[in-house]
Amino acid sequence: MPRAFDDGETDMPERGNGGLPEDAPDDRESADLDADEERRLPPPGAVLDAVADETFGLPFADLPALSAADDRTVGLAMALLPQLTPQRRRDLLAAMQQLSEDNVTLDFDRIHLAALLDQDVATRILAMHGLREHDRLEYAELLAGIVADDPVSAVRAEAATSLGNFVVGIEFGMVPSELAERIAEALRERVEDVTEDDEVRGAALEASGASSEEWVAELIAEQYETGNTRLRVASVVAMGRHGSDDWLPILIQSFEDEDDDVRAAAATSAGQLLLEAAIQPLTLLLDEEQEPEVQVAAIRALGEIAGEEAEAILVRLLESDEPHIAEAADLAIEELQMMSVDFQAEARQ
């Protein structure tokens, strides 16, 4: 996701290298140090004090000290966040997300949870972005409430998207029945509310797609037939999440839709169904008259489906004069081969 940092902050005085002396080695010089030697981080309280001082840029290198925050640190963060300007709060959450993407061992979930009910809309959305991989049931409870009650449609849409992970958990019996019913009800109400913003309805339909409940399949079919473009895109996305082979003829039919977004979503969903019957129809989306995003979606779908036929097509695409096609084919082949290695390793066990 795009960083929320204000480029103007680069003109502000910098706090320094996390409390290290100015002649401390920078990142390039640190390569010469012992690989096992880690830079000592300041205490979390000191990092939050630095965050609070908005005359300086964020202490980016020290933010990992807030990972896996204990109760005291969370309490300090909760007290601090309302005192920061909205832009500072946004920058803090965006910085944490960037750090988490660079280092998956970092865990800023509790700080993001502290910002989940922030007064600033962008901060609430960033908090949910940072919690996309969070699977605690208490979070699902909060999201269901946000989907139903938040006054801002963009926040409701983001919450609906985040609930999609818990819908998958429901299918695997990982969510208690009472909470599962609340999640399903919250999403269904958003889809069926014709006064609701289309983006919210679409996000709720996409999130519901993984459910095997009969009403979900009915809503998918209904919105595909009668919905506007956003809801048709959502229905096509939901078909892939739903995973039923029965959707393939409709998805192939959608390859000829006049809307680029529908065609791209149909290609992606066809790949998720993992059916070889989709391979040849997907090649129609590689035509030079197609938009690049549609072509790339089709190439990725071929990589998902895998098999000798799909791989042969991808190998030929490596010779394409269009850089985006050759690059997408290269990535698809790489992922296809990695999946093959993983499958063989599992088979040997």
C-alpha positions as CSV (number, residue, x, y, z in Angstrom):
1,M,0.0,0.0,0.0
2,P,1.2,3.5,-0.6
3,R,3.1,5.1,2.3
4,A,1.3,7.8,4.2
5,F,4.5,9.8,4.9
6,D,4.4,13.5,4.1
7,D,7.4,14.1,1.9
8,G,7.7,17.5,3.5
9,E,9.0,15.8,6.6
10,T,12.3,15.3,5.0
11,D,13.1,19.0,5.6
12,M,12.5,18.7,9.3
13,P,15.5,18.2,11.7
14,E,16.2,14.5,12.3
15,R,16.4,13.0,15.7
16,G,19.4,11.0,14.9
17,N,20.2,7.3,14.5
18,G,18.0,6.0,17.4
19,G,20.3,7.4,20.1
20,L,23.5,6.2,18.5
21,P,26.5,8.6,18.1
22,E,26.6,10.4,14.8
23,D,29.7,8.4,13.7
24,A,27.9,5.1,14.2
25,P,27.9,3.0,11.1
26,D,25.1,3.4,8.6
27,D,23.2,0.5,7.0
28,R,25.9,0.0,4.3
29,E,28.7,0.0,6.8
30,S,26.8,-2.4,9.1
31,A,27.3,-5.1,6.5
32,D,30.8,-5.4,7.8
33,L,29.7,-6.1,11.4
34,D,29.0,-9.5,12.9
35,A,25.7,-10.7,11.3
36,D,24.5,-11.8,14.7
37,E,25.0,-8.5,16.3
38,E,21.7,-6.5,16.5
39,R,21.5,-2.8,17.2
40,R,20.2,-2.2,20.7
41,L,16.8,-0.5,20.6
42,P,15.8,2.1,23.1
43,P,13.0,1.3,25.6
44,P,9.4,1.5,24.1
45,G,8.6,4.5,26.4
46,A,11.5,6.5,24.9
47,V,10.4,5.6,21.4
48,L,6.9,6.9,22.1
49,D,8.3,10.0,23.6
50,A,10.2,10.6,20.3
51,V,7.0,9.9,18.4
52,A,5.2,12.5,20.5
53,D,7.8,15.2,19.6
54,E,6.4,16.3,16.2
55,T,9.1,18.8,15.6
56,F,11.2,15.9,14.5
57,G,10.6,13.1,12.0
58,L,9.4,9.7,13.1
59,P,12.2,7.6,14.8
60,F,11.7,5.0,12.0
61,A,14.7,2.8,12.9
62,D,13.6,2.6,16.5
63,L,9.9,1.7,15.9
64,P,10.7,-2.1,16.2
65,A,10.9,-1.5,19.9
66,L,7.1,-1.3,19.9
67,S,6.8,-4.8,18.4
68,A,4.9,-7.3,20.6
69,A,4.0,-4.4,22.9
70,D,3.3,-5.3,26.6
71,D,0.3,-3.9,28.5
72,R,2.3,-0.9,29.8
73,T,3.4,0.1,26.2
74,V,-0.1,-0.4,24.9
75,G,-1.4,1.9,27.7
76,L,1.2,4.6,26.8
77,A,0.3,4.3,23.1
78,M,-3.4,4.6,23.8
79,A,-2.8,7.7,25.8
80,L,-0.5,9.2,23.2
81,L,-2.4,8.6,20.0
82,P,-5.2,11.2,20.7
83,Q,-2.6,13.8,21.4
84,L,-0.9,13.4,18.0
85,T,-2.0,15.3,14.9
86,P,-3.9,13.1,12.5
87,Q,-1.0,13.2,10.0
88,R,1.4,12.0,12.6
89,R,-0.9,9.1,13.6
90,R,-1.3,8.1,9.9
91,D,2.5,8.3,9.4
92,L,3.1,6.1,12.5
93,L,0.8,3.4,11.4
94,A,2.0,3.5,7.8
95,A,5.6,3.2,9.0
96,M,4.8,0.2,11.2
97,Q,3.1,-1.5,8.2
98,Q,6.2,-0.9,6.0
99,L,8.4,-2.3,8.7
100,S,6.1,-5.4,9.1
101,E,6.3,-6.0,5.3
102,D,10.1,-5.8,5.4
103,N,10.3,-8.0,8.5
104,V,7.5,-10.5,9.1
105,T,8.7,-11.2,12.7
106,L,7.6,-7.7,13.8
107,D,4.2,-7.6,15.5
108,F,2.5,-4.2,15.8
109,D,-1.0,-5.6,16.2
110,R,-1.7,-4.2,19.6
111,I,-0.7,-0.7,18.5
112,H,-3.0,-1.0,15.5
113,L,-5.8,-2.2,17.7
114,A,-5.3,0.9,19.9
115,A,-6.0,3.0,16.8
116,L,-8.9,1.1,15.5
117,L,-11.6,3.4,16.9
118,D,-9.6,6.6,16.2
119,Q,-11.6,9.8,15.3
120,D,-9.6,10.2,12.1
121,V,-11.0,8.2,9.2
122,A,-7.7,7.5,7.5
123,T,-6.2,6.4,10.8
124,R,-9.0,3.9,11.3
125,I,-8.5,2.5,7.8
126,L,-4.7,2.3,8.2
127,A,-5.3,0.4,11.5
128,M,-7.4,-2.2,9.7
129,H,-4.8,-2.5,7.0
130,G,-2.2,-3.3,9.7
131,L,-4.5,-5.9,11.2
132,R,-5.2,-7.8,7.9
133,E,-3.4,-10.9,9.2
134,H,-4.8,-10.6,12.7
135,D,-7.0,-13.6,13.5
136,R,-8.1,-13.1,17.1
137,L,-11.8,-13.5,17.5
138,E,-12.1,-10.3,19.5
139,Y,-11.0,-8.4,16.4
140,A,-13.8,-10.1,14.4
141,E,-16.3,-8.8,17.0
142,L,-15.0,-5.3,16.5
143,L,-15.1,-5.5,12.7
144,A,-18.7,-6.8,12.7
145,G,-19.7,-3.7,14.8
146,I,-17.7,-1.4,12.5
147,V,-19.4,-2.9,9.4
148,A,-22.8,-2.3,10.9
149,D,-22.3,1.1,12.6
150,D,-19.4,3.1,11.4
151,P,-20.6,6.4,9.9
152,V,-18.1,6.5,7.1
153,S,-18.6,4.2,4.1
154,A,-14.9,3.8,3.4
155,V,-14.4,2.4,6.9
156,R,-17.3,0.1,6.6
157,A,-15.9,-1.2,3.3
158,E,-12.5,-1.8,4.8
159,A,-14.0,-3.6,7.7
160,A,-16.0,-5.8,5.4
161,T,-12.9,-6.7,3.5
162,S,-11.1,-7.6,6.7
163,L,-13.9,-9.9,7.8
164,G,-13.3,-12.0,4.7
165,N,-10.5,-13.8,6.5
166,F,-12.8,-14.8,9.3
167,V,-15.4,-16.1,6.8
168,V,-12.7,-18.5,5.7
169,G,-12.2,-19.4,9.3
170,I,-16.0,-20.1,9.7
171,E,-15.8,-22.7,6.9
172,F,-13.0,-24.5,8.8
173,G,-15.0,-24.5,12.1
174,M,-12.5,-22.0,13.7
175,V,-15.1,-19.5,14.7
176,P,-17.8,-20.1,17.4
177,S,-21.3,-20.4,15.9
178,E,-22.7,-17.3,17.7
179,L,-19.9,-15.1,16.3
180,A,-20.1,-16.7,12.9
181,E,-23.8,-15.8,12.7
182,R,-23.0,-12.2,13.7
183,I,-20.3,-11.9,11.0
184,A,-22.6,-13.5,8.3
185,E,-25.5,-11.2,9.3
186,A,-23.4,-8.1,9.3
187,L,-22.1,-8.8,5.8
188,R,-25.4,-10.0,4.4
189,E,-27.2,-6.8,5.6
190,R,-24.6,-4.7,3.9
191,V,-25.0,-6.5,0.6
192,E,-28.8,-6.5,0.7
193,D,-29.1,-2.8,1.8
194,V,-29.8,-1.1,-1.5
195,T,-29.3,2.3,0.1
196,E,-25.7,1.3,1.1
197,D,-22.7,2.6,-0.8
198,D,-21.8,0.3,-3.7
199,E,-18.2,0.0,-2.5
200,V,-19.5,-1.3,0.9
201,R,-21.9,-3.7,-0.7
202,G,-19.2,-5.0,-3.1
203,A,-16.7,-5.5,-0.3
204,A,-19.2,-7.3,1.8
205,L,-20.2,-9.6,-1.1
206,E,-16.6,-10.4,-1.9
207,A,-15.9,-11.2,1.8
208,S,-18.9,-13.5,2.0
209,G,-17.8,-15.4,-1.1
210,A,-15.9,-18.1,0.9
211,S,-19.0,-19.1,2.7
212,S,-20.9,-22.3,1.7
213,E,-24.2,-20.9,2.9
214,E,-26.9,-21.1,0.3
215,W,-27.8,-17.4,0.6
216,V,-24.3,-16.5,-0.5
217,A,-24.5,-18.4,-3.8
218,E,-27.9,-16.8,-4.4
219,L,-26.6,-13.3,-3.7
220,I,-23.6,-13.9,-6.0
221,A,-25.9,-15.0,-8.9
222,E,-28.3,-12.2,-8.2
223,Q,-25.7,-9.4,-8.2
224,Y,-24.1,-10.9,-11.3
225,E,-27.4,-10.7,-13.2
226,T,-28.8,-7.4,-11.9
227,G,-26.0,-5.4,-10.1
228,N,-24.1,-2.4,-11.5
229,T,-20.5,-2.8,-12.6
230,R,-19.0,-2.6,-9.0
231,L,-21.4,-5.3,-7.8
232,R,-20.8,-7.5,-10.9
233,V,-17.1,-7.3,-10.2
234,A,-17.8,-8.3,-6.6
235,S,-19.9,-11.2,-7.7
236,V,-17.1,-12.5,-10.0
237,V,-14.5,-12.1,-7.2
238,A,-16.9,-14.0,-4.9
239,M,-17.2,-16.8,-7.4
240,G,-13.5,-17.5,-7.1
241,R,-13.6,-17.4,-3.3
242,H,-16.7,-19.6,-3.3
243,G,-14.7,-22.3,-5.0
244,S,-17.5,-24.1,-6.8
245,D,-16.8,-25.6,-10.2
246,D,-20.3,-24.5,-11.3
247,W,-19.1,-21.0,-11.6
248,L,-16.6,-21.7,-14.4
249,P,-19.0,-21.3,-17.3
250,I,-20.1,-17.9,-16.0
251,L,-16.5,-16.8,-15.5
252,I,-15.6,-17.8,-19.0
253,Q,-18.6,-15.9,-20.3
254,S,-17.3,-12.9,-18.3
255,F,-14.0,-13.0,-20.3
256,E,-16.0,-11.2,-23.0
257,D,-17.5,-8.6,-20.7
258,E,-17.2,-5.0,-21.9
259,D,-15.7,-3.9,-18.6
260,D,-12.0,-4.4,-18.0
261,D,-12.4,-4.8,-14.2
262,V,-14.9,-7.6,-14.7
263,R,-12.7,-9.4,-17.2
264,A,-9.6,-9.1,-14.9
265,A,-11.6,-10.3,-11.9
266,A,-13.1,-13.2,-13.9
267,A,-9.5,-14.3,-14.9
268,T,-8.4,-14.2,-11.3
269,S,-11.4,-16.2,-10.1
270,A,-11.0,-18.8,-12.9
271,G,-7.4,-19.3,-11.7
272,Q,-8.6,-19.8,-8.1
273,L,-10.9,-22.7,-9.2
274,L,-7.8,-24.6,-10.5
275,L,-9.6,-26.1,-13.4
276,E,-7.7,-27.0,-16.5
277,A,-10.9,-26.3,-18.6
278,A,-10.1,-22.6,-18.0
279,I,-6.7,-22.7,-19.6
280,Q,-7.6,-22.3,-23.3
281,P,-10.3,-19.6,-22.6
282,L,-7.8,-17.7,-20.5
283,T,-5.5,-17.4,-23.6
284,L,-8.2,-15.3,-25.2
285,L,-7.4,-12.6,-22.6
286,L,-3.8,-12.4,-23.8
287,D,-4.8,-10.7,-27.0
288,E,-3.0,-7.5,-27.7
289,E,-6.3,-5.6,-27.6
290,Q,-6.8,-6.4,-24.0
291,E,-5.8,-4.0,-21.3
292,P,-2.5,-4.9,-19.5
293,E,-4.2,-5.5,-16.2
294,V,-6.5,-8.1,-17.9
295,Q,-3.5,-9.8,-19.5
296,V,-1.6,-9.9,-16.3
297,A,-4.6,-11.4,-14.4
298,A,-4.9,-14.1,-17.1
299,I,-1.2,-14.9,-16.8
300,R,-1.4,-15.2,-13.0
301,A,-4.4,-17.4,-13.4
302,L,-2.5,-19.8,-15.7
303,G,0.2,-20.0,-13.0
304,E,-2.4,-20.8,-10.4
305,I,-3.9,-23.6,-12.5
306,A,-0.4,-25.0,-13.3
307,G,0.1,-28.2,-15.2
308,E,2.0,-28.9,-18.4
309,E,-0.3,-27.1,-20.7
310,A,-0.4,-23.9,-18.6
311,E,3.4,-24.0,-18.1
312,A,4.0,-24.4,-21.9
313,I,1.9,-21.3,-22.6
314,L,3.7,-19.3,-19.9
315,V,7.1,-20.3,-21.3
316,R,6.1,-19.0,-24.7
317,L,5.0,-15.8,-23.1
318,L,8.5,-15.2,-21.9
319,E,9.4,-14.3,-25.4
320,S,6.8,-11.5,-25.6
321,D,7.9,-8.1,-26.7
322,E,5.6,-6.6,-24.1
323,P,7.6,-6.2,-20.8
324,H,4.6,-6.6,-18.6
325,I,3.6,-9.9,-20.2
326,A,7.1,-11.3,-20.1
327,E,7.6,-10.2,-16.5
328,A,4.2,-11.6,-15.4
329,A,5.0,-14.9,-17.1
330,D,8.3,-15.2,-15.4
331,L,6.8,-14.6,-12.0
332,A,4.0,-17.1,-12.7
333,I,6.5,-19.8,-13.8
334,E,8.6,-19.1,-10.6
335,E,5.5,-19.6,-8.4
336,L,4.3,-22.6,-10.3
337,Q,7.7,-24.3,-9.9
338,M,7.8,-23.4,-6.2
339,M,4.3,-25.0,-5.7
340,S,5.5,-28.1,-7.6
341,V,8.5,-28.4,-5.3
342,D,6.3,-28.0,-2.2
343,F,3.8,-30.6,-3.5
344,Q,6.6,-33.1,-4.2
345,A,8.0,-32.6,-0.7
346,E,4.6,-33.2,0.9
347,A,4.2,-36.3,-1.2
348,R,7.4,-37.7,0.1
349,Q,6.5,-37.2,3.7
